[in-house]
C-alpha cells in the first residue's frame, strides 16, 4: 500500500498541471479574440442636424479641441455642452447625398490598438429638404480624451457599414 500513495500523488499533480495548462490556453484564446474584435469605445453623438453643401469638405474627418475651432469650419455649429477639458469633438462630413433629407447614424464605436473605428449608416431623415439637389450630412461625436490616450499615432476611421467605404484621419499623440 505504501507504493500506491506516490502514484496517486503523482497522478493528482499531473491532472492539476493539465487542467492549469488547458485553463491558461483557453484564457489566452479568449483574450486574443477580444483584442482582435477591439473594445467598445464610449462616445456621445451630438444632435446637430447639420447639412452642408461644400464639395471641398466632402468625405473628410476633423478633430476639434474647442468650439471656436469647430465654428471656423462649421459656422452653424452651436453645441455648447462639450467639456473641452476632458473631451474632443470629431466631425465627419459625408459625401454628397441626393437632397437634404439625410442624416448619419452611428452604429458602433470600437478601439483596436491605435485605431478608433466608428461604424455609421446614412439614413433618410423624416424631415425633407424640398428643392435641395444635394447636401452632405455632418456627424459630430464627442469622445473622452482619457479613452484616446496613445503612445503612437492614433487613427480615426469612419466606416459606412452598408458600403464599407472608409475614411481615415491620423493624429499624433500630442494632438489628443
N, C-alpha and C positions, 0 to 999 in steps of 0.2 A: 503494500500500500504506500510505502514511502516514495516509491518511484512514480506513482501517478500524480502526486502533488505538483512536481515541477512541470509535468506535461500539461496539466490543467492551467497552471500559472502562465506558461509559455503560450498556450492557446488563447487565453484571455488577453494577454499583451498583444498578440498578433491580430486578434479581432479588433481590439481597440485602435491599433495603428491603421488597419484597413478602413475602419469607419471614419477615423480622423482624416485620412487621405481623401476619401470619397467626399466628405463634407467640404474640405478645402477646395477641391476641384469644382464642385457644384457652386460654391460661393464665387469662385473665380469666373466661371462661365456666366453666372447671373450678373456679376459686376461688369463684365465685358459687354454683355448685351445692353445693359443700361447705359454704359458710356457710348456705345455705338448709336443708340437712339437719341442721346442727348438728354438734357434735363429741362423740364418745363421752366420757362423764364417768365416771371410775373411782369405784366405790363398794364397800362391803362389807356384805353382808346379814348381820345377826346372827340366829342361830338361837335366838330367844326362845321360840317356840311358845306365845305368849301369846294367849289368847282372853278377852274381857271381855263383860259383859252390862250395859252402861250406855248407854241411848239418848241421853243428853246428850253423849256423846263420839262419836256416830255420824258417819262420813264427815268426819273432821277431821284436820288435819295439825299436828304440834307440832315445834318446833325446840328442842333442848336443848344447853346448854353444860356441863352437869355431870350426874353420876349422881344426885346428890341431887335436882336439879330433875326428872329423869325419874321418880324414885321417888315424888315428890309426886303425880304424875298416875297413874303405874302402879306401885303399891306392890310388885308381884311382879317388877319388872324387876331382874335380878340380874347383868347383864353388867358385868364389871369390866375387860374387855380393850379399852376405848376410851381412846385417848390424847387426853385432853381439851384439852391444849395445842395440838394440831395438828388435831384432828377435831371435827366436830359430829355430833350424833345427830338424825336426822329420823325421826319416828314418824308412821305413818298408820294410823288406825282405820277399818276398812271398815264399810259399812252392815251391819245385822243379816243373818245368814245362817241358814237353817233347820237348826239343830242345831249341835253343837260341832266337827264333823269338817271344818273348813275352815281353809285357810291362804292366805297371799298369797305368790305367787312373782313376783319381779322379772324382767321380760323384757328391758328395756333402760333405759339412763340416758343422756340426752343434754343438752347445754347449747347453746342458741342465743341468743347475746347475754345479756340479763339473765333468761332463763327456763331453769330446770332442769326437764326433763320425765322422770319416772320411769314407765315403762310397766309395768303389772303385770297379773296374771291371778289370779283367785280360784279355787283348786283344792280338791278334796276331799282330806282327809288320810287316810292309811291307818288311823290310829287313830281309832276312833269315839268319840263322846260320847253314849252312850245315855242317854235320859231328858232331855236338854237340848233345850228347844224352839227357842232361838235364841241365837246368840252373835256377837260381832264379832271377827274375827281382827285382830291388830295386827302391822304390819310395822315393824321397826327397821332403819335403814340408816345407816351412818357414811360421811361424806364429808370429804375433806381441806379445811381452811379455805382453803389456797392455791388450790385449784381453784374456789373460790366467790367470789373477790375480785371486787367490782363497784363501780363509781363511782356507780351509781344503785340504785334499789330492785331487789332480787332476788326472783324469784317461783319457788316450788316448785310444780310441777304433778304430781299423781298421776293417771295416766290408765289406766282399765281398757281393755285392748286388745280385749276382747270386746264391750263395750257402748259404748265411747267416753265413758263418764261421767268427768268431770274434776273434781277438787277442787284448789283453789289456796290458797297461803299466800304473802303478800308480806311481805318483811322489809327494813328499812332497811340501808344498807351498814354502819353501825356495829354492827349486831346479829350480824354474821358473825364 
